[in-house]
Amino acid sequence: MRVAQETPVTTTSLPRGRPPKRNGPWSGYTHLLMARMLELKREPEVVFWVFVFPLLLALGLGIAFRNKPSDAPSVAIVAEGASERAKSLLEHSQRQPSFKIQMQNAEDARKGFRLGKYDLVIEPDGKSGFEYRYDPARPESVLAKAEVDDALQAAAGRKDAVATTAITSSEPGSRYIDFLIPGLLGMNLMNSGMWGIGFALVDMRQRKLLKRYVGTPMRRGDFLLALMSSRLILMVIEIGLLLVFGMLVFHMRVLGSLFSITLLGALGAISFGSVGLLTASRAQKIESVSGLINLVMMPMWIFSGVFFSYERFPSLIQPLIKALPLTALNDALRASILEGTPLLHQWPRVLVLILWGGVSFVLAVKWFRWT
């Protein structure tokens, strides 16, 4: 009878002093974040749209709205009746000597006014006075009417009852470029969060990359959180470049602390990154997510005060405008950068950003589809 021999079991001993390497609860998130940052090196267009484009936009608008004397009003005088008297009074007026005056017939003058060539049209009224044709919806037209009337009345002999003095003020902090740069910063954080995350996510889904991730022991939350964190790293560079550019080129003064500005930028990046995740959680095609992103961003482009103050809109919709995340971010950045307002005094705006980011991320994790 043959006895079966047992095969000896060999064990490999671990090196002494080196415990076995274990994956921590955040190891998946860390590897995903590093992989995402390496992917950005293969996307050179990201460098332009995230870093270069905001600087070019700030430079162009800053030059267009730089401190310079206002343009002389363009005035057309209808060549009828006492039109030569109006021209003579304006040309010899000491109150406002710089007018661009052209003599035109009635048809050409009105046509040029409709096309924006002239700010104001002066027509003799058939007696000894004049009629002003202006558009109350055009600020330059309203200003031209006021300046021309003041110049004509002063040249005709009117004396001011009260002596007044005008002092111009264009100090840093009160200029348009000071209002613009925080708005551009908020807009860029919104664009990079929405397009950089939402578009990239749907692109991976369309190329069947997400389908391959299903078979890995990766948590859904780690994957989505890594996408958002990659934008946080870019956010620090965005804020630094735009603020340094504003200080060096336009001598903008930053009164708030860098910590509070960076924290607000991080909250904005997280908030818009979460909204971008939500818009792309179920979209199957690039065209679909592009439409959704534009649908979400367009109201904030218009109402949130990027290029002009949202106070111009009716008071009835002001609460809705202030509830938008871009409005809260722009107001918080302007208060911190231009006024040095502490974060504690801006808790309503911070709360708006936290609510948008938290609710959107929870819904994105719940509704997210790999395929």
C-alpha positions in Angstrom: 0.0 0.0 0.0 1.4 3.3 -1.1 1.2 6.2 1.3 0.7 9.6 -0.2 3.4 12.0 0.8 2.3 15.4 2.0 3.7 18.4 0.1 5.5 20.7 2.5 4.0 24.2 2.7 6.5 26.9 2.2 5.9 30.3 3.7 7.6 33.6 2.8 8.6 35.5 5.7 8.2 39.3 5.7 11.2 41.5 6.3 11.5 42.4 9.9 10.6 45.9 10.9 8.4 46.4 7.8 4.7 45.8 8.5 2.5 44.8 5.5 1.4 47.8 3.5 -2.3 48.4 3.9 -4.6 50.6 1.9 -6.2 53.3 4.0 -9.7 54.5 3.6 -8.5 57.5 1.5 -6.0 55.7 -0.6 -8.4 55.3 -3.5 -9.2 59.0 -3.4 -5.5 59.9 -3.4 -4.6 57.7 -6.4 -7.6 59.1 -8.3 -6.6 62.6 -7.6 -3.0 62.0 -8.7 -4.3 60.4 -11.9 -6.6 63.3 -12.6 -3.8 65.8 -12.2 -1.6 63.8 -14.5 -4.4 63.9 -17.1 -4.4 67.7 -17.0 -0.9 67.7 -18.4 -2.3 66.1 -21.6 -4.9 68.9 -22.0 -2.9 72.1 -22.9 -6.1 73.9 -23.7 -7.0 73.9 -20.0 -4.0 76.1 -19.4 -5.3 78.7 -21.8 -9.0 78.8 -20.7 -8.3 78.5 -17.0 -5.2 80.8 -16.6 -4.6 82.9 -19.8 -8.1 83.7 -20.9 -9.2 85.5 -17.7 -6.0 87.6 -17.8 -6.6 88.6 -21.4 -10.2 89.4 -20.6 -9.2 91.6 -17.6 -6.5 93.3 -19.7 -8.9 94.1 -22.5 -11.8 95.4 -20.3 -9.4 97.2 -18.1 -7.9 99.1 -21.1 -11.4 99.8 -22.5 -12.7 101.2 -19.2 -9.4 102.8 -18.0 -9.4 106.2 -16.4 -9.6 108.7 -19.2 -11.6 111.9 -20.0 -15.1 111.1 -21.3 -15.7 111.3 -25.0 -17.1 114.6 -26.3 -20.8 114.3 -27.0 -21.7 113.9 -30.7 -24.3 116.4 -31.6 -26.2 116.9 -34.9 -27.8 120.2 -35.6 -30.6 120.3 -38.2 -29.7 123.0 -40.7 -32.9 125.0 -40.5 -33.9 128.4 -39.1 -31.8 129.4 -36.1 -29.4 126.4 -36.4 -26.4 128.6 -37.0 -27.1 130.4 -33.7 -27.1 127.1 -31.8 -23.8 126.1 -33.4 -22.3 129.5 -32.5 -23.4 129.3 -28.9 -22.0 125.8 -28.4 -18.7 126.6 -30.1 -18.1 129.7 -28.0 -19.5 128.3 -24.7 -17.1 128.4 -21.8 -19.2 125.8 -19.8 -18.6 122.9 -22.1 -16.4 123.8 -25.1 -15.8 120.2 -26.4 -18.7 119.1 -28.6 -18.5 117.1 -31.8 -20.9 119.2 -33.9 -22.2 118.4 -37.4 -24.7 120.3 -39.5 -27.2 117.9 -41.2 -30.6 117.9 -42.8 -33.4 116.6 -40.7 -33.5 113.1 -42.4 -29.8 112.4 -42.1 -29.7 113.7 -38.5 -32.5 111.5 -37.4 -31.1 108.5 -39.3 -27.7 109.0 -37.7 -29.3 109.3 -34.3 -31.2 106.0 -34.8 -28.0 104.2 -35.8 -26.1 105.6 -32.7 -23.9 108.0 -34.7 -25.2 111.0 -32.8 -26.0 111.2 -29.1 -28.3 114.2 -29.5 -30.1 116.0 -32.3 -30.9 119.7 -32.0 -33.8 121.0 -34.2 -35.1 124.6 -34.3 -38.7 124.8 -33.0 -39.8 127.3 -35.6 -39.7 130.2 -33.1 -36.6 131.3 -31.2 -35.9 128.1 -29.3 -34.8 124.5 -30.0 -36.0 121.0 -29.6 -33.8 118.1 -28.3 -34.2 114.7 -29.7 -32.6 112.2 -27.3 -33.1 108.6 -26.1 -33.8 108.3 -22.3 -32.6 104.7 -22.4 -29.1 105.7 -23.6 -27.0 107.2 -20.8 -24.7 109.0 -23.3 -27.8 110.6 -24.9 -29.2 111.8 -21.5 -25.8 113.2 -20.6 -25.4 114.9 -24.0 -28.8 116.6 -23.5 -27.9 117.9 -20.1 -24.5 119.2 -21.1 -25.7 120.8 -24.3 -28.7 122.5 -22.6 -26.4 123.8 -19.8 -23.9 125.1 -22.4 -26.6 126.8 -24.5 -28.2 128.4 -21.5 -24.9 129.7 -20.1 -23.8 131.0 -23.5 -27.2 132.8 -23.8 -26.6 134.7 -20.6 -28.0 132.5 -17.8 -26.2 132.8 -14.5 -26.0 130.1 -11.9 -27.7 131.0 -8.6 -25.4 128.8 -6.5 -21.7 128.5 -7.0 -20.5 124.9 -7.2 -17.2 123.1 -7.6 -16.7 119.6 -9.1 -13.9 117.3 -7.9 -13.1 114.2 -9.8 -12.3 111.0 -7.9 -10.7 107.9 -9.5 -8.8 106.3 -6.6 -8.1 102.5 -6.5 -11.1 100.7 -5.2 -13.7 102.9 -6.9 -12.8 102.1 -10.5 -14.5 99.8 -12.9 -11.5 97.5 -13.0 -11.6 97.0 -9.2 -15.3 96.0 -9.6 -14.5 93.8 -12.6 -11.6 91.6 -11.3 -13.5 89.9 -8.4 -16.4 89.3 -10.9 -14.0 87.7 -13.4 -12.5 85.6 -10.6 -16.0 84.3 -9.6 -16.9 83.7 -13.3 -13.8 81.8 -14.0 -14.3 79.5 -10.9 -17.9 78.8 -12.2 -16.6 78.1 -15.7 -13.8 75.8 -14.6 -16.1 74.0 -12.1 -19.0 73.5 -14.5 -17.1 72.7 -17.8 -13.9 71.2 -16.3 -15.9 68.6 -14.3 -19.2 68.2 -16.0 -17.8 68.1 -19.5 -14.9 65.8 -18.6 -17.3 63.4 -16.8 -19.6 63.0 -19.7 -16.6 62.7 -22.1 -15.4 59.7 -20.0 -18.8 58.2 -20.0 -19.2 58.5 -23.8 -15.7 56.9 -24.3 -16.8 54.0 -22.1 -14.1 54.8 -19.5 -16.5 55.0 -16.6 -17.8 51.5 -17.6 -14.3 50.1 -16.9 -14.2 51.7 -13.4 -17.3 49.8 -12.4 -15.2 46.6 -12.0 -12.8 48.2 -9.7 -13.1 48.4 -5.9 -13.4 52.2 -6.2 -16.0 54.0 -4.2 -18.3 56.3 -6.2 -17.8 59.2 -3.7 -14.0 58.9 -4.0 -14.1 59.2 -7.7 -16.4 62.3 -7.7 -14.5 63.9 -4.9 -11.2 63.4 -6.8 -12.6 65.3 -9.8 -13.6 68.2 -7.6 -10.3 68.3 -5.7 -8.3 68.6 -8.9 -10.1 71.9 -9.5 -9.3 73.1 -6.0 -5.6 72.8 -6.8 -6.1 74.8 -10.0 -8.2 77.3 -8.1 -5.3 78.4 -5.9 -3.3 79.2 -9.1 -6.2 81.1 -10.7 -6.7 83.3 -7.7 -3.0 84.1 -7.3 -2.5 84.9 -11.0 -5.6 87.2 -11.3 -4.9 89.1 -8.1 -1.2 89.6 -8.8 -2.1 90.7 -12.4 -4.6 93.3 -11.1 -2.1 94.6 -8.5 0.8 94.9 -10.9 -1.0 96.1 -14.1 -3.9 98.2 -12.6 -2.6 98.9 -9.1 -5.6 97.3 -7.5 -5.5 97.3 -3.7 -6.3 94.0 -1.9 -7.5 94.9 1.6 -8.7 91.4 2.7 -6.4 88.6 4.0 -5.2 86.0 1.5 -6.6 83.2 3.8 -10.1 84.6 3.6 -9.9 85.1 -0.2 -8.5 81.6 -0.8 -11.2 80.1 1.5 -13.9 81.9 -0.5 -12.4 80.7 -3.7 -12.3 77.1 -2.4 -16.0 77.3 -1.4 -16.8 78.7 -4.8 -14.9 75.9 -6.6 -16.5 73.2 -4.5 -20.0 74.7 -5.0 -19.7 74.9 -8.8 -17.8 71.6 -9.0 -20.8 70.0 -7.2 -23.3 71.6 -9.6 -21.1 70.5 -12.5 -21.2 66.9 -11.1 -25.0 67.1 -10.8 -25.6 68.3 -14.3 -23.4 65.5 -15.7 -24.6 62.7 -13.4 -26.9 61.2 -16.0 -26.1 62.9 -19.3 -25.1 60.5 -22.0 -23.7 62.8 -24.7 -21.6 65.9 -25.0 -24.4 67.8 -26.6 -26.7 67.0 -23.7 -24.4 68.2 -21.0 -23.4 71.2 -23.0 -27.0 72.3 -23.1 -27.5 71.6 -19.4 -24.4 73.5 -18.4 -25.4 76.5 -20.5 -28.9 76.4 -19.1 -27.5 76.6 -15.5 -24.8 79.2 -16.2 -26.7 81.6 -18.4 -28.9 83.1 -15.6 -25.8 83.7 -13.5 -23.9 85.3 -16.4 -26.8 87.8 -16.7 -28.0 88.4 -13.1 -25.0 87.7 -10.8 -23.2 91.0 -11.4 -20.0 89.9 -13.2 -19.7 92.9 -15.5 -22.2 95.3 -14.0 -24.1 95.6 -10.7 -27.3 93.4 -10.3 -28.9 96.3 -8.4 -30.1 97.5 -11.8 -32.7 94.7 -11.9 -36.1 95.1 -10.3 -36.3 94.8 -6.5 -38.9 92.0 -6.9 -36.3 89.5 -8.1 -33.4 90.7 -5.9 -33.9 87.9 -3.4 -33.7 85.3 -6.2 -30.6 86.9 -7.6 -28.9 86.9 -4.2 -29.7 83.2 -3.8 -27.6 82.3 -6.8 -24.2 80.9 -6.0 -22.3 83.2 -8.3 -23.9 86.2 -6.8 -22.9 85.1 -3.3 -19.4 84.4 -4.5 -18.9 87.7 -6.3 -20.3 89.7 -3.4 -18.1 87.9 -0.9 -15.0 88.3 -3.0 -15.6 92.0 -3.6 -16.3 92.6 0.1 -13.2 90.7 1.1 -10.8 92.1 -1.6 -12.0 95.7 -1.8 -13.3 96.3 1.7 -11.5 93.8 3.9 -14.7 92.4 5.3 -14.1 89.5 7.7 -15.6 86.1 6.8 -17.7 86.1 10.0 -19.6 89.1 8.7 -20.3 87.3 5.4 -21.9 84.2 6.8 -25.1 84.5 4.7 -23.1 84.4 1.5 -20.9 81.6 2.8 -24.1 79.7 3.8 -25.4 80.0 0.2 -22.2 78.5 -1.2 -22.2 75.7 1.3 -25.9 74.8 0.6 -25.4 74.8 -3.1 -22.2 72.7 -2.9 -23.5 70.2 -0.3 -27.0 69.6 -1.7 -25.6 69.3 -5.3 -22.9 66.8 -4.3 -25.3 64.6 -2.3 -27.7 64.5 -5.2 -24.9 63.9 -7.7 -23.6 60.9 -5.7 -27.2 59.5 -5.5 -28.1 59.9 -9.1 -24.7 59.2 -10.7 -24.6 56.6 -13.4 -21.5 54.9 -14.7 -22.9 54.1 -18.1 
